[in-house]
Amino acid sequence: MNKLLKNAVWILVAALGAAAIGGIALNRGENINALWFVTAALCVYAIAYRFYAAWIAATVLAVDETRATPAERLDNGRDFVPTHKWIVFGHHFAAIAGPGPLVGPTLAAQFGYLPGTLWILFGAVLGGCVQDMVTLFLSTRRDAKSLGQMARDELGALGGTAALIGTFAIMIILIAVLGLVVVNAMKHSPWATATVTATIPIAMIVGLYMRSFRPGRVLEASALGVILLLLSVAGGGWIDHNPTLRGWFDQKGLTLAWWVMAYGFAAAIMPVWLLLAPRDYLSTYIKLGTITMLAAAIMMLQPTVKMPALTQFIDGTGPIFGGKLFPFMFITIACGAISGFHALIASGTTPKLLSNERDIPMIGYGSMMLESFVAMMAMIAATVLDPGVFFAINSPAGVVGKEAVDAVAVISSWGFPVTVDQMQLLANQMGEASLFARTGGAPSLAVGMASIFGNAFGESMLALWYHFAIMFEAIFILTTLDAGTRVGRFMLQDMLGNFWPKMGETSWTPSVVLTSALVVAAWGYFLYIGVIDPNGGVNILWPLFGIANQMLAAIALSVATGILVKSGKLKYAWVTGLPLAWLVTITSAASWEKIASDNIRIGFFSAANDLADKLAAGVLPPEKAAIAPHLIFNLHLDGWLTLFFAALLWLIVLDMLRVCSRYLAGKPVLPLSESPHSPSRLVEDWVRD
């Protein structure tokens, strides 16, 4: 009877999910309720986690809860530390949930709500969640080695070296974009800057509390941290209204960029228990609390989605970024569906904290599902805005005009009416001077979230909700930036360790300091590029971010597919092979367009040549002419990097296929690098606790 009841419940969940997806996909010309988006997401996630994730963990991976993890065997109190599963979950989710699930869906909404919604749902459960869980498992079985090092050990010198170089180079681009988005969100926003700054000492207090003052008292430390975080939000508002203190935190973009670099360096060299783990754990409360509140407000208000299912911009003429629906929608919504950055976290920091293999589905698959839900909330928040308002906030001045009158005229001509008075009223309500041309996605998402929160919990507090949302986005991004810098340090140490073994020791202080400084200097340069760009840097760096991110996911899935085949699990290789084939297709197509297109809004080289011609002709305004040489160099650099990444990806995929064909033909290949089985001594301790 119980089994029959369970089956009936799951059949009901499947039917409800199918009805919700059908309503979203087939609706045309009528308003659609945002509640259907939430329903579709929850049903798809529930079914995928209960059945698909469980089957992969039990059958394909064969997780073993009695096996000691690297955190237990290599515990050194600095990087390898057995940690409670909920803290690891919080750290992992906070580390992977960066700007992608927030900004990507917001930017992709220029195509309409339908394409992005379907990609967020099915790209995640069939691709992103699988990549994260499988990579976490493989790294855990290999002494928490980085993705690049696993590729070298499993594929050989050629593919492995390409993966090492490719993953590190891509990592630099990813971190730079994280920094750019957070700088744009905090620029001249004392409230957000003060609150985000306060989270750093708060995290250190919680870390010391759990390790020295009251060891193991997770609930006490959590309560203390949450109270201090809420006080920091209130304190940020007080600072924003204090004429003296406000000036200390009202900083321009370049100043904030230097502070972000300094923070990234400090986070990379400090012990993980002091800053990284507690900060990520605490920020998870803000993230999950805000997303839960947003979902509750949507269910309460049931707002209408105002953006069409498909807009005229699917042909590639969109004002926010150039490019057609295929392939650019799939690389714009990166982290919300599948993200290679997650593979770096899953093979960089998380395996060093994981205490038991049985937690891999929850942490790997579950965290990515939660991030996909964040992306769904971002899509809703963007599409419930009036389309005219959405495009007025996100369209660069270079496309719609610098003057408000010109901008509203251009946007209204697209069929999305908006007025200057409407935009000014909205800016006043949000506590801002203007919302025109606030590119990057973060401001429009904050407006959408503030509108939903205001309607649900009080319209008189719209300015409070707006700045809370900006702070929420900044925290999302910084927790990924600090974890990413640390992972970049691990990757560089792995690479240098091949030439000088001492440099490969993650706890050797000179290696830690040197590699951290090199990583920060590398991504700091690209952050500087983005900050000085008059278009906000998004047009230059975000397409490269999306392509690089998805290429990194393809590299991770290549390594996973190769290991599955070498493990004698050819019949299960489709689990990682199918999403790999799709990613290779979309990233190759996007790379070709970014390299070869003669459209200056798409092609890197064509944009550089056009800017160089205008500079030579003397038709550029003085302020743009001053930085034009930098922008031309950067566009050329982006183009060559795209070509380099594409070549590396194909080299790795072909090398993986070579290794698989040799194995299947009975020819010698490198042995599996999985560490020997060692029984865990923590199983009983964790159960008892």
N, C-alpha and C positions, 0 to 999 in steps of 0.2 A: 504493500500500500504506500509506504514512504517513497519507494522508487517511482511508483506511478505518479505520485504527487509532484516529486522533483521534476520528472519529465514534463508534466503538464505545465509547471511553472516556466521551464526553459522554452517550451513551445510558445507559450504566451509572450515571453520576452522577445523571441525571434519574430513573432507575428507583429508585435508592436513596433519593433525596430524597422521591419520591412515597410510597414505602413508609413512611418515617419520619413524614411528615406524616399519612398515613392512620392509622398506629398511634396517634399523639397525638390525632387528631380523633375516631376511632371507639372508642377505649378507654373502657369504662364498667364500674365496679364492681371492677376489678382494678388492682393496683399497676402503675405504668408506670416504666420505667427512665429516668433523666435522660439517659442516653447518646443516646436517640432525639431529644431536643431539640437536642443538639449536632450530631448527624448531619443533621437537617433543616435547621438553620441553615447549615452549611457547604455543603451541596449547593445550596440556594437561592441563596446568595450567589455561589457559583462560576458557576452558569449565568447569573445576572443580569448579573454583571460581564463575563463573556466575550462574551455575545451582546447583551443589551439596552443596556448602557452603551456598548459598542463601536459599535453601530449608531447610537445617538443622537449620539455624538461625531463619527462620520464622515459621517453622512447629514443629520441634523437640524441640527447646529451647524456642521459643516464646519470643525473646528479646523485651524489653519495653523501649523505649527512654525517656518516661516520668517518669521513676523510678529513684530515687536518688541512686547513687552509694556510696560505703563506703568512697571513696575519698572525696565526698561532705559531707556526714553525720558525718564522724569522722575526719575531717580536723584538723590536729594538727601542721601543718607547718614543720614536721620532716619526718615522714614516710607516712602519709596520706595527699596527696596534689593533688587537682584537677589540671590536667596538660593538655595542648593542645594535641590533638590527634596525631599530627605528631611528637611531642616530645616523646609521649608515644610509638608510633610506632618505632621510632628510638631507644629508650631505650630498648624496648622489643626485637627487632631484634638484636641489639648489644649484649644483654645479652644471648640470646639463641644461637647465631652463634659463637660457639667456634671452637675447633680443629676438631670436628667430620666431618663437611661437607668438610673440606679441607684435613685432613689426612686420614680419613676412605676410601674415594674413591681411593685415591692414593695407599694405601696399598692393597686394594681389586683388583686393576688392575692386580695383579699377576695372577688372574683367567681369564683375558681377559676383553674386554670392555662390552660385552653383559650382563652378569648377573647383574653387578652393575648398569648399565644404566637403566634396567627395574625396579630394586628394588628402585632406586632413584625416578623414575617417579611415579610408582603406589603405592609404600609404603607410599609416602608422601601424595598424594591427598586422599587416602582411609584410611590412618592410622594416620600419623604424624600431618597433618593439623587438622584433626578431633579431635584428642586428645588435641591439644593446645587450639582450640576454645572452646570445651566443658568444659575443666578444667577452663579456664579463666571465662566462664559464671558462672559455679557452685560456684567458689570462690567469684566472685563479688556478687552473691546472698547470700553469707554467711559471710559477713563482712570481706572479703579478708582473710579467714582462710587458713592455709597451707594445703597441700594435706593430711598429716598425721592426722591433727586435724579433717578434714572433714571425713576421714575414721572412726575415733573414734566416731564422732557424728552420723554418718549414719549407720555404721555396728555394732557398739557395742564395748564392752571392749576388746574382744578377737582379732577380725580382726583389730580393730582400733589401739590397742597397737602394734600389729605386724607391721602394716603399719607405725606407728610413728617411731618405732625402725628401720625398714627396710629402709624407705626413708632417714632417717638421716645417717645411716651407708653407704648407697649407695652414698649419697651426698658427703661424705668425700672422697670416692674413685674417684668420678668424678672430684672433684676440684683438687685432687692430680695429676691426669693425665693432666688436663689443665695446671697446673704449670710445670709439667715435659716437656710437648711439648714446652712451651714458653721458658723454660730455655735452652733446646737443640737448639732452633732456635736462641737465643740471645747469646749463649756461644761463647766467643771470637769474637763477632761481634760488635765492637764499634759503627758502624753506626746505626744498629737497636736498640742497647741499649740506645744510646743517644736520638734517635727520640722518642722511646716509653716512656722514662723517661720524655721528654718534654711535652707529652700529658697530664700529671697529672696537672701541674700548669696552662696549657692552659685551661683545663676543669674548674678549679676553678675560673679563670678569667671570663669565659663565664657565670658560675653559678652566680657569684656576679653581673655581668653586667645585667642579666635578672631579678634578684631579687631585687637589690639595686640601681644600677646606672641608668638603663633604663628598668623598669619593663614592661614586656609584649612585648618588642621589639624583637621578635623572629628572624626576618630576619636580623636585625642589628647584633645581637649576633652571628647568624650563619655565616654571612660574616666575622666577626672578627675571629671567631674560625677557619674557613677554611683557611683564610690567614695565621694565626699563625701556623696551622698544616703544610701547604706547606712550610713555612719558616723553620719549625722544621726538615722536610725531607732534605732540602738543608743544614741546619745547621749540621745535622748528618753526611752528606758527608764531610763537611768541618772539623768536629772533627776527622773523620776517617783518614783524610790526615794530621792532625796536630800531629807531633811527641810527643808533650807534653801532649795535652788533650786526645789523643788516649788511653794512658795508663790508664786514669781514668775510661774509659768505656770498656776496654778490660779485662773482668773478666771471671774467671773459673765458672763452673757450680754450685759448692756448694755455692760460694759467691752470685751468682745471686739468688739461691734458698732462701737464708736468706732474701734478699731484696724483693723477691716476697712475702714471708710470711709477712714481715713488711707492704708492700703495702696492702695486703688482710686485715690485721687488721685495718689499717687506713680507708680503704674504708667501712668497716663494721660499724664503729662507727661514721663517719661523717654524717651530715644531707644529705639526698638524693639529695637535690637541689644543694648542694655545689660541689659534686664530681661525684656521680654515674650517675645521669640523664644527666647532660651536657657532661660528658665524653663519655657515651654511645651514646648520640645524635651526638656528633662530630665525633666519630669513625665511625658512620654509613655513613658519607659522604665519608670517605676513603674507607670503604668497598663497598658501592654501586658504588662509582666512579670507583674503580678498576675493579669490576665485570662488570660494563657497558663498560669500556674500553676494557676488555678482550673479551666480547661478540662482540663488534664492530670490534676488530682486527680479530676475528675468521671469522666473516661474510665478512670482507674485504679480508683476505688471503685465506679462505676456505682450511685450512691445511688438510692433509691426516692423518687419524688415522693409526698408524703403528703397534700398538699392535693387535694381532689376536683377533677375537671374543671370542674364548675360547683357553686357553693354556693347556699344559699337566699337569699343577699344580692343576687342579680341583680335582685330586685324593688325595690331601692332602700332597704332597711332596714339596710344595712351599718353596722357600728359605727365604721369608720375614717373614712368620709365618706358623706354621704347622696347618693342619686341612683341611678337604674336603670342597668343595663348599657349601654343606649343612651340618651343619648350619652356618659355620663360615663366609661366605660372608655376611650374614644377620646381624650378630652382629658386624662385622668390619665396615660396613657402618652404623653407628648408627645415628648420628644427621642429616645426609642427607636425611633419609627416615622417621624415627620415633625415637624420643628421649624422654626418661623419664625425663631428666634434664629440658626440656621445661615445664613440668607440675609443677616443683618447681618454676620456674619463673612466670608461669601463675597463680600460687596460692600463690606466695610469695611477689613479689614487684609490678608487673604490676597492679593487682586489686586495689592497694593502690593509684595508679595514675590515673586510668581510670575515666574520667568525665561523660561518657554517654555509656549506653549499646549498642547503635547503632553502636559503633566503634568496637565491639567485633569481627565481621567477618574479618574486615580489619586487626586488630592487631593480632588476634589469627590465623586464617586460612591464611591470607595474608603473615604474617611474616615467617611462616613455608614454604610456597610456595617459597618465596624468598630464604630461606636457601637451599631448595632443588635445586634451580637454581644455587646457589653457588657450591653445590656438583657436579652438572653437569659440570660446568666450570672446577672444579678440575679434574674430570674424563677425560675431553678432554685434559687438560694441561699435565696430566700424560701419556696419550696414544698416543699423537702426538710425544713423544720422541722415539728415536730408542729403541726397547725393550732391547737391550744389555746395553745401557746407563742407562735405567731405573733400571735394575736389578743390575748393578754395583754400583749405588748410594744407593740402598735400601737394598741390601743383607749384612747381618752382616759378619764381618771378620771371625767369628767362623764357618761360613758355606762355604764361598768361599775362605778363606785364607787371611792372613794379607798382603802378598806381592801382588803388583799390577799384576805382571806376573801370579801368581797363580789364582788370581780372574778372570782375563780375560779368562784364559784357561778353568776354570770351567764354566763360563757363556756362552762362545762360544760353549762348548760341549752340552749345552741345546738346541742349534739351534738359539741362539741370539748373533750373532757375535759382538765383540767389541774389541778395541785394547787399549794398554796403551797410545799410542800417541794421540788417539782420546780423551781419558779421560783427559789427561794432557792439551790438547788444550782447551777443554771445561772449565776446572778449571781455566786456565789463563784468558779466556774470561769473566768468572764470578767473577774474582778478588779473587779467593780462591787458597789455596795451593794444595788441593786435594779434590776430590768429591767421592772417594771410601768409601764405608761403612758408608755413612752419613745417618744412619737409622732414622726412625721416620716419614718419608713421607714429612716433611716440606721442606728439601733441594731439593728433586726431583721435588716437586710441584713448588718451586721457579725457578728452572732451566727451567721447562716447560713453566711457565708464562713469564720468561725473554726471552725465545726463540721466543714466539709468539709476545711479545711487540717489541723485537728487529727487527724481520722481518717486522713488520708493521710500526714502528716509528723510526727505526734507529739502525742498528747492531753495530754501534760504541759505543752505550751506554749499552751494555749487562751487564756490571758490575753494572751500576746504576740500571737497571731494576731488576737484581737479588737481590740486597740489599733492593730495594724498596719492592719486593715481600716478603722477609724475614720479613721486618718491618710490612707489611700488615698482614701477618700471626700472628705475635706477638700481634698486636693490636686486631685482631679478638679474640685471646685467652684470653688476660688480661681483656677485658670487660666482658667476661663470668665468669672469675675467681672472679672479685670483686662482681658482682651481686650474684654469687653462694655463696660466703662467707656470704653475707648479708642474703640471704635466709636461709643458714644454721643457722645463728644466730636466725632468726625468728622461725625456727623449734625447736631449742633447748629451746628457751624461751617458746614456746607452751608446750613442754613436761614438763619442770620444773614448769610451771604455774599450772599444775595439782596437784603438791605437795605443792607449795608455790605460791599463787596467785600473790604476788608482782613481782615474777620473770617473770610472763607472760606479764607484762606491757612493751611493746616494747620501750617506751620512758623513762623508769627509768634507769638512767645512770649507777648505779652499775650493773644492769642486763645486760645492753648493753655491758659494758666492759668485764665482766666475761665471758659471753657466746661467745663473739667474740674471746676472747683469747683461750677458749677451742676448738672452731671450727678450728681456725688456727693451734693450736698445733696438732690436730688430723690429718688434711690433710697434715700438714707440715711433719709429720713423714713419710707418704707414699711418699711424694715428695723426702725426703732424701733418702729413699730406692731406688727410681728410679735413682737419680743422681749418687749414688755410684756404681750402676750396670755397669759392664764393657761392657754389650751389649746395653747400653743406656736406659735401663729401659722399653723399649717398649715391649719386649717379655714377661716381667713379668706383667706389668700393663695394657697394651692395651686390651688383651683378657678379663681380669677381668672388665675393663672399659666397654667394649661392652656388656658383659653379664649383668652386674649390671644396665647399662643404659636401656637396653631393658626390664629388669625385673621391673624397676621403671615405665616404660611406661605401662607395664601390670598392675601394682598396680593402676595407675591413671585410666586406662580404667575399671578396676574392680569397683572402687568407682563410676565412671560415670555410668556404667551399672546398678549397684545397685540403684542409685538415680533415673535413668530413670524408672526402674520397680516400685519403691516405689511411683513415681509421677503419676502412672497410664498410663505410656507410653510404655507398654510391646511391642506393635507392632513396636516401633522404636528402641528397645534395640539392634537390629542387627547392628545399626550404630557404636556402640562401641564394641559390642559383637564379631563381626567377626574379627576385628584386634586384639582383646584380645586373641581369640583362637589361632591365628597364632603366636603371641608373646609367649604365654605359651608353644607352641610346640617347637619353635626354641630355646628359652632360656633353656628349660628343656633338650633338646638334647645336646646343647653346654655344659651345666653344667655337664652332665653325662660324656662327653668325657674329660673335663678338670679335672674331679675328678678320673675317673676310667681308662683312657687310659694308656697303658704301653709304649706308644711312648713318649720319653723324650722331644720331641718338642711340645707335646700337653698336656700331663698330668702334673699337678702341683706336685703331690706326686711322680710320677715316676722320674721327673726331679730332685726333691730334693734328692731322694734316690741315683740316679746316681751320683750326685755331692758329696754326703756324702761318697760314696764308693771310688771315685777318691781322695777325700781329705785324707781318711784313708790310701789309697795305696801310697800317696805321689807323684802322677803323675801330680799334678796341677802346673802351673808356680807360682813362689813366689807371684807375684802381685795378682793373682786370689785366691791363697790359703789364703791370708790375709783377704779377704772379703768373702770367701766361707761360713763361719758360718752365716753371715748376710743373704746371698742369700738363704741358706738352710732354715733358719727360715722364710724368706719372702715367699718362695715357699709354705711351709707348711701353713703359714697364708693365702695365696691366696686360697689354696685348701679348707681350713675350711670356709673361708668367702663365697666362691662359694656355698658350701653345705648349709651354713646358709641362704644365700639369696634365694636359691631354696626352702628351707623348708618354709621360710616366705612367698614367693610368693604363694605356693600351699595352705598354711593356709589361706591367704587373699582371694584367689579365691574361696575356698570351703566355707569360711564364708559368702562371698557375695552370693553364690548360696543358702546357708542356709537361709539367710535373704529374698532373692527373693521368695524362695519356701514358706516360712512362710507367706509372704505378699499375694501371690497368693492364698494360702489356707485360707485366712481370719483370720490368727492368729496374735496376737499382735507383732508389731515390733517398733523399735524406730521411733518417728515422724520425719518428715523432719525438718532439722535445718535451713531452709531458713529464712532470716530475713523478718520482715513485710514490706509491700509496703509503701514507703514514696515518695511523689511527689517531683520531682527535681525542684530546683529553678535556676539551671544553664542553662537550655535548651535555654531560651530566650537570656541569656547573651552570650552563645557560638555562637548562630545564629547571634546575632548583631555584634559580633567581626569578 
